[in-house]
Amino acid sequence: MTAVWIWLAVAVGAVILEVSTLAFFGLFAAFGAFAAAIAGALGAPLAIQAAVFAGASGAGVVLVRRPLMKALGPSRRGALVSGVAGLVGQSATVVDVVADQDHPGKVHVRGEDWPAITYDMAPLEPGQVVTIVELDHTRLVVSAV
């Protein structure tokens, strides 16, 4: 019965490891340790308990981890875009007349005014709603909606 408590302690330690790493290895080690604890509670010898631990942990890592990582990983959501690059695709309102590269204006987006130029070189008037299509160094390149 002592082995059951040891396996349960291993399971708790593996869960703590998993929470701190989120690599989905500790999760399967915890599952294997819990399965070994059940085997020990049913009276299996220590060698069988160790085999159950290794088999359950290994099967989880080999068979379940990759599909689980694909389902929960960043590839499903796409790359995180932050900062000024996160403005691309957003709507903005023209504050000062926006024209070509030689005559930049200003647009208001996310509570801030940004220097902007037009994508198609057609001037945009104040109050007009535009879409941010790309970045040109520190200026936003915008197009009429």
N, C-alpha and C positions, 0 to 999 in steps of 0.2 A: 504494500500500500504506500510505502515511502516513495517508490518510483512514480506513482501517480502525482504526488505533490511536486516532485522534481519536474515532471513534464509540464505540469500546470505553471510552475514558476518560469520554465523556459518559454512557454506560450506567452505569458505576461511580458517577459523581457523582449520577446520578438515583436509583440504589439507596440511596445514603447519604442523599439528601434524603427519600426515601420512608420510610426507617427512622426518621428524626427527626420526620416529620410524620404519618405513617400516614393520609394523605388520599387515597391511591390515584391520585395524579397522577404522581408520580415513577416508580411502577411501570410505567405505560404509556409514559412517556418513555424509560425504560430498555429496554423491549421494542422501541420504535421505533428507538432507537439501535443495539440489537443487530441488528435487521433491516437497518438501513442499513449496518452493518459487513459483514453477509453479502453485501449487494448490492455493496459496494465490493470485497470479496474475489473476487467473481465478475466483476469488471471493469467494472461499471456506472459511467458518468460521475457527477461530483459532483451534478449537477442531479437525476439519477435517485435517487441516494442520499438527497438532501434530500427528494424527493417520497415515497420509501419511509418515511423517518423521520416525516414529517408525516402520511402516510396511516395508518401502523400506530399511531402515538401517538393520533391523533384518533379512529380507529375504536375503539381500546381505551377511551378516555374516554367516547365517545358510546354504544357498544354494551354494554360490559362493566361499567363503573364503577357505575352505578346498581343493577343486580341484585346486584353484589358487595357494595355498601354495605348493601342491604336484608338480604342473607343474613348478614352479619357485624355489622350495626349493633345499637344498643341496642333498637330497636323489636322485635326478635325476642325478646329476653330480658326486656323490661319495664324499668321504671325501677328504679334501684338505691335501695333503702330502707335507711338506716343509722340509728344512734343509737337513741333510745327508740322511734321509729316502726317500727323493725325488729322490735320485740317483738310487734307485733300478729300474731295467728295462732299464736303460740308457746304451748306448754304450760308451766304453772307449778304449784307446790305451795303450798298455803295454810300459812302459818306461824302467824299470829294470826287469830282469827275475823274474817272479812270480812263486812261487812253493808252498809247503805246509806251515803249520802253523809255522814250525821252520825256514823257509826260505822265509819270505814275500818279495815281490818286490814292485814296484810302477806302478800305472796306471795314465794316464792323462785323466781327465774328467771335462768338464765345466771350463776350464782354470786353473785347479789346479791339482797337483800331490797328489795322495792318496796312503797310504800303502794298499797292497792287497795280498790276498792268493787265491789259486785256489779252486774251488768247488770239482773237481774230482781228485785232487792231481797230475795231469799231468802238467809239467812245461810249461809256456807260454813265448815265446820269445819277445824281444822288437820289436815294430812295429805291433804286432798282435792286431787285433780288438777283444775285448771281451765284454760280457754283464755282468752287475752287477746284481747278483742274490739275494744277501742278505747282511746284515751287521753282522760283528763279533766285537762287541765293537767299536773300532776306526778304524777297517780295513774293506775294502770292500772284499766281496767274489765274485770272477769273474769266468766266464766260457767262453770257446772259442765259437765264433759265428759259 
